[in-house]
Amino acid sequence: MRLEDKDLVIVQWTTADFIDKPDERSTKRIFAIGSMDQGRFHLLHWKQNTEDEGERVIGTIRLRSGREFLITTAIDPESQRFRVYGIRNGKLAMVYSGGGSSC
């Protein structure tokens, strides 16, 4: 995907990847964002909690000002949160994380 003139690679675990496997709870829930630069892959973000929290891309938002943001949802057995990633000072940054009443 492209976010503010930066090409990003997103790797995410989905339930569709394991539809035929009854014990998907034992699978790591991967979510990573990276980029390619001069033929080399650079990891920009790696979700630390891979045991019980799945994070998935919802989409992007583009403001009138031209700023763009990647919107994801992070779901675990007890809650759901939304995360917003953007480019800050030329680098990928999580600019919001919250859910429920804080959203």
WOWO-V883955 format. One record per helix or strand of 2 or more residues. SS is the DSSP state (helix for helix, strand for strand). FROM is the first residue (numbers start at 1). TO is the last residue. Records with the same first field share a line. If there is no record, write none. Layout:
SS = FROM-TO, FROM-TO
//
This chain:
strand = 2-3, 6-12, 31-37, 40-46, 54-62, 68-76, 79-88, 91-98
helix = 15-18, 24-26, 100-102
//
